[in-house]
Amino acid sequence: MSGLEAFVLTVMAAATPLLLAATGELVVERAGVLNLGVEGMMAAGAVVAFAVALGTGSAALGALAGALAGVLVVLPFVFLTQVLAANQVASGLALALFGLGVAGLFGEGYVGQPGVRLEKLHVPALSDIPFIGPVLFGQDVLVYVSFVMTAAVGWFLFRTRWGLMLRAVGVNHHAAHALGHPVRLVRTLAILFGGAMAGLAGAYLSVSYTPQWVEDMTAGRGWIALALVVFATWRPVRVLAGAYLFGAVWIMGLHAQAAGYGLPPQLLSALPYLATIVALVVISRNRALTLANTPAMIGQPFVPER
Amino acid sequence: MKHDMKLALAAVLGIGVLAAGVADSAAQAEEKLKVGFIYVGPIGDHGWSYQHDQGRLAIEKALGEKVQTSYLEKVPEGADAERALERLARSGHKLIFATSFGYMDSVIKVAKRYPDVKFEHATGYKRAKNVSIYSARFYEGRYIIGKIAAKMSKKGMAGYIASFPIPEVVRGINSFMLGAQSVNPDFKIKVVWVNSWYDPGKEADAAKVLIAQGADILTQHTDSAAPMQVAQEKGILAFGQASDMIKFGPKAQLTAVIDDWAPYYVQRAKDVLDGKWQSQDTWGGLASGMVKMAPYTNMPDDVKKMAQETEEAIRSGKLHPFTGPIYDQDGKLRAKEGEALSDKVLLGMNWYVKGIDDKLPK
């Protein structure tokens, strides 16, 4: 295995959970909802995926179950923010803590058990090509899912009527409501989608990245995914680029350290957030760009007028 | 949030236990010694906090009806720790174990306010009349695995996944290197700092990077079994950390340096019950059983024999891992021929021994 190949494969592994979670959150935020609970949904997805994979012996079933767990755990958030029109920041933070806690409780019996690893694709002949083989044809299914979902979300948001409606709800919910669009239904579906994607991201951690369950194994990736959405100014392709940039910076830092350059590790951990701040500064200088992509209704509860 | 829930649960269970005790004998229930613990990580980390919790369970098992234990997990170092300690002290806990370095100042502060409560602080260096400190000489185990690494590595290079550049971790790296150099003077170590005690994903990334850079044997001073899994997957060798990780690397694990707090915890709880508790400074190693080695596996018999002999020599006091001559990276002599570094130097160690190609982050 060449050094470059190892590098690319490690970057892909590090970027995939970020990409999955951030793509889901992007749709949620485009619909005008801020869900800060990504970390909690990921934890729920991770533990359920691990348990189901171990129980059935199928990591793929586990991943599906993880997505479902993300949907289930986000239901209270839907109820709070869409039915009761509660504060989204507070509800989202509660979801983050709730998800982590529930996952820890549920997973207590699974600590210290090796899990089932999601198998990597093997296409005869193709997978054996040096470099291109393992990178393009030798990944596990969730890596491909992350790409397909990014493309699908981009297509959905900007090429379909439904996507237009979702964005309209996020830009001005009163206008969308006046036009007869079901604001709360659209938002509910978006939140559920976000839950499924975060659950899938968590599942990637516990059945592919590091096939084991330990509490807090999400280790802040949900928060990085949130930063990533802002960094990407709510554009799917930029989320993809951002996830791989964050992953590449991190892995390059590790390489530099192993090579003995003596980089401060604290700086490495801070880099994704620093990059987000820089991106925010840059985009806020360009008013038109900011206005064009920011969902103006983000974080604001919608109560239909009667 | 979660600890609140667990404490509430513990309280409810505690009431249940107390109620049962009342039926038995009211006086006995009152005499029960309440022992509290605070952990920096979740007890489900299968590493550092998990091992401390095993110690708590050992107290319950050994002293049964005479004690009642409770714990708070995921307590951040800093102001939260002070609150957690205060809460345990106020709710009648007479013996409290604070199990992370960063709790040090909080322990000293709270201990002043509760002079009749006994505190035990792990890995720190500040004592008081009612504050004992204790730690384990993990470096003894790391010297052994360094020797094994030098014997088993084909490329003569180990990858070391480190957490934070504090003396405890630096001491471990140095001890590992000295062990390795005693077998192969040209042995190389690559060090990666992940800036976390516990992040399975990052630890796995670091492991992959180290392998890509040529290490064919891994060791870690972080708490998850993720690097062991990577080693198993890539078909190389590794050492477990804090607890036996053989399940994660049946073909990869050579041995593991295990923390065993149970005997110490049980003894200290007994001391309080017998009224014999005194403030003391304990730094236990292989000799006292606070550090244990997991079974030696995946190695030929001669290496196993060498490991066992080294372990025995350290246990009996015949061998001190930090025996001179020891030079640091700049070539300065730190320990003369035949002289061992003092505990004071070991506790404040912030320099690398000669031969390590890494710059120590400050």
HADDOCK unambig.tbl for C-alpha pairs under 7 A between the chains (distance, minus, plus):
assign (segid A and resid 3 and name CA) (segid B and resid 212 and name CA) 6.04 0.50 0.50
assign (segid A and resid 6 and name CA) (segid B and resid 212 and name CA) 6.28 0.50 0.50
assign (segid A and resid 10 and name CA) (segid B and resid 205 and name CA) 6.54 0.50 0.50
assign (segid A and resid 97 and name CA) (segid B and resid 1 and name CA) 6.79 0.50 0.50
assign (segid A and resid 101 and name CA) (segid B and resid 2 and name CA) 5.27 0.50 0.50
assign (segid A and resid 108 and name CA) (segid B and resid 44 and name CA) 6.45 0.50 0.50
assign (segid A and resid 111 and name CA) (segid B and resid 44 and name CA) 5.84 0.50 0.50
assign (segid A and resid 111 and name CA) (segid B and resid 46 and name CA) 6.55 0.50 0.50
assign (segid A and resid 112 and name CA) (segid B and resid 46 and name CA) 5.88 0.50 0.50
assign (segid A and resid 114 and name CA) (segid B and resid 247 and name CA) 6.51 0.50 0.50
assign (segid A and resid 114 and name CA) (segid B and resid 248 and name CA) 5.54 0.50 0.50
assign (segid A and resid 209 and name CA) (segid B and resid 201 and name CA) 6.63 0.50 0.50
assign (segid A and resid 210 and name CA) (segid B and resid 200 and name CA) 6.64 0.50 0.50
assign (segid A and resid 210 and name CA) (segid B and resid 201 and name CA) 6.38 0.50 0.50
assign (segid A and resid 210 and name CA) (segid B and resid 226 and name CA) 5.84 0.50 0.50
assign (segid A and resid 214 and name CA) (segid B and resid 44 and name CA) 5.74 0.50 0.50
assign (segid A and resid 214 and name CA) (segid B and resid 45 and name CA) 5.33 0.50 0.50
assign (segid A and resid 215 and name CA) (segid B and resid 42 and name CA) 6.26 0.50 0.50
assign (segid A and resid 215 and name CA) (segid B and resid 44 and name CA) 5.44 0.50 0.50
assign (segid A and resid 215 and name CA) (segid B and resid 45 and name CA) 5.95 0.50 0.50
assign (segid A and resid 217 and name CA) (segid B and resid 199 and name CA) 6.16 0.50 0.50
assign (segid A and resid 217 and name CA) (segid B and resid 200 and name CA) 6.10 0.50 0.50
assign (segid A and resid 219 and name CA) (segid B and resid 199 and name CA) 5.74 0.50 0.50
assign (segid A and resid 254 and name CA) (segid B and resid 192 and name CA) 6.30 0.50 0.50
assign (segid A and resid 254 and name CA) (segid B and resid 206 and name CA) 6.33 0.50 0.50
assign (segid A and resid 254 and name CA) (segid B and resid 209 and name CA) 6.76 0.50 0.50
assign (segid A and resid 255 and name CA) (segid B and resid 209 and name CA) 6.13 0.50 0.50
assign (segid A and resid 257 and name CA) (segid B and resid 191 and name CA) 6.97 0.50 0.50
assign (segid A and resid 257 and name CA) (segid B and resid 192 and name CA) 5.55 0.50 0.50
assign (segid A and resid 258 and name CA) (segid B and resid 190 and name CA) 5.30 0.50 0.50
assign (segid A and resid 258 and name CA) (segid B and resid 191 and name CA) 5.50 0.50 0.50
assign (segid A and resid 258 and name CA) (segid B and resid 192 and name CA) 5.37 0.50 0.50
assign (segid A and resid 258 and name CA) (segid B and resid 210 and name CA) 6.54 0.50 0.50
assign (segid A and resid 260 and name CA) (segid B and resid 357 and name CA) 6.08 0.50 0.50
assign (segid A and resid 260 and name CA) (segid B and resid 358 and name CA) 4.61 0.50 0.50
assign (segid A and resid 260 and name CA) (segid B and resid 359 and name CA) 6.36 0.50 0.50
assign (segid A and resid 261 and name CA) (segid B and resid 359 and name CA) 6.77 0.50 0.50
assign (segid A and resid 262 and name CA) (segid B and resid 358 and name CA) 6.33 0.50 0.50
assign (segid A and resid 262 and name CA) (segid B and resid 359 and name CA) 4.63 0.50 0.50
assign (segid A and resid 262 and name CA) (segid B and resid 360 and name CA) 6.42 0.50 0.50
assign (segid A and resid 262 and name CA) (segid B and resid 361 and name CA) 6.02 0.50 0.50
assign (segid A and resid 263 and name CA) (segid B and resid 361 and name CA) 6.92 0.50 0.50
assign (segid A and resid 264 and name CA) (segid B and resid 361 and name CA) 5.66 0.50 0.50
assign (segid A and resid 265 and name CA) (segid B and resid 193 and name CA) 5.98 0.50 0.50
assign (segid A and resid 265 and name CA) (segid B and resid 194 and name CA) 6.36 0.50 0.50
assign (segid A and resid 265 and name CA) (segid B and resid 195 and name CA) 5.57 0.50 0.50
assign (segid A and resid 266 and name CA) (segid B and resid 195 and name CA) 6.10 0.50 0.50
